[in-house]
Amino acid sequence: MPFSETPIPGLLVFEPRVFEDDRGYFFESFNQKTFEEAGITNTFVQDNQARSTFGVLRGLHYQKGHSAQAKLVRVLEGEVFDVAVDLRPHSDTFGKWYGVRLSAKNKKQLLVPRGFGHGYVVLSPVAEFFYKCDNFYDKSAEAGIRFDDPDLKIDWQLDFSQFLLSEKDRALPFFKNHEAAL
């Protein structure tokens, strides 16, 4: 099975089967049937892509309420440290985070369910980040949590002095003041 569980229920790492030879490689980055056989029934409706340089940290972001999104995230070029925070209020892992290195080399993907905050930091000189969403973006429903929240204590794998952040991400509220995701 190409899916690995994480310590947070519903948050899964997907490792596709890669066929390599002297010409290069081939793999299915997404196959609805494979996902359905694993009990994953999300219908993805939007693809997003971002290119960033070393130290860029994007997050922690999420969509609230009816606009909540599940995401299937991966890296097309370079490497990132990807983080998901459980914001489901009735979850046993509420407020816990999980991080994984995603890269063009390891081809791993992270399935982030609805009700999670999500972010990543670029570890390579450049990274091309790609993700599928199961709900459309809604500006009025966007929300987030500060990357350096003292209650979450996320180990971003880099020194804070190396981060490049948007003013918007610097101004996000702390976890104790976040708006409910679901």
Secondary structure in CASP SS format (residue, H / E / C, confidence):
PFRMAT SS
TARGET T0000
AUTHOR 0000-0000-0000
METHOD secondary structure of the structure
MODEL  1
M C 1.00
P C 1.00
F E 1.00
S E 1.00
E E 1.00
T C 1.00
P C 1.00
I C 1.00
P C 1.00
G C 1.00
L C 1.00
L E 1.00
V E 1.00
F E 1.00
E C 1.00
P C 1.00
R C 1.00
V C 1.00
F E 1.00
E E 1.00
D E 1.00
D C 1.00
R C 1.00
G E 1.00
Y E 1.00
F E 1.00
F C 1.00
E C 1.00
S C 1.00
F C 1.00
N C 1.00
Q H 1.00
K H 1.00
T H 1.00
F H 1.00
E H 1.00
E H 1.00
A C 1.00
G C 1.00
I C 1.00
T C 1.00
N C 1.00
T C 1.00
F C 1.00
V C 1.00
Q E 1.00
D E 1.00
N E 1.00
Q E 1.00
A E 1.00
R E 1.00
S E 1.00
T E 1.00
F C 1.00
G C 1.00
V E 1.00
L E 1.00
R E 1.00
G E 1.00
L E 1.00
H E 1.00
Y E 1.00
Q E 1.00
K C 1.00
G H 1.00
H H 1.00
S H 1.00
A C 1.00
Q C 1.00
A C 1.00
K E 1.00
L E 1.00
V E 1.00
R E 1.00
V E 1.00
L E 1.00
E E 1.00
G C 1.00
E E 1.00
V E 1.00
F E 1.00
D E 1.00
V E 1.00
A E 1.00
V E 1.00
D E 1.00
L C 1.00
R C 1.00
P C 1.00
H C 1.00
S C 1.00
D C 1.00
T C 1.00
F C 1.00
G C 1.00
K C 1.00
W E 1.00
Y E 1.00
G E 1.00
V E 1.00
R E 1.00
L E 1.00
S E 1.00
A C 1.00
K C 1.00
N C 1.00
K C 1.00
K C 1.00
Q E 1.00
L E 1.00
L E 1.00
V E 1.00
P C 1.00
R C 1.00
G C 1.00
F E 1.00
G E 1.00
H E 1.00
G E 1.00
Y E 1.00
V E 1.00
V E 1.00
L C 1.00
S C 1.00
P C 1.00
V E 1.00
A E 1.00
E E 1.00
F E 1.00
F E 1.00
Y E 1.00
K E 1.00
C E 1.00
D C 1.00
N C 1.00
F C 1.00
Y C 1.00
D C 1.00
K H 1.00
S H 1.00
A H 1.00
E E 1.00
A E 1.00
G E 1.00
I C 1.00
R C 1.00
F C 1.00
D C 1.00
D C 1.00
P C 1.00
D C 1.00
L C 1.00
K C 1.00
I C 1.00
D C 1.00
W C 1.00
Q C 1.00
L C 1.00
D C 1.00
F H 1.00
S H 1.00
Q H 1.00
F C 1.00
L E 1.00
L C 1.00
S C 1.00
E H 1.00
K H 1.00
D H 1.00
R H 1.00
A C 1.00
L C 1.00
P C 1.00
F C 1.00
F H 1.00
K H 1.00
N H 1.00
H C 1.00
E C 1.00
A C 1.00
A C 1.00
L C 1.00
END
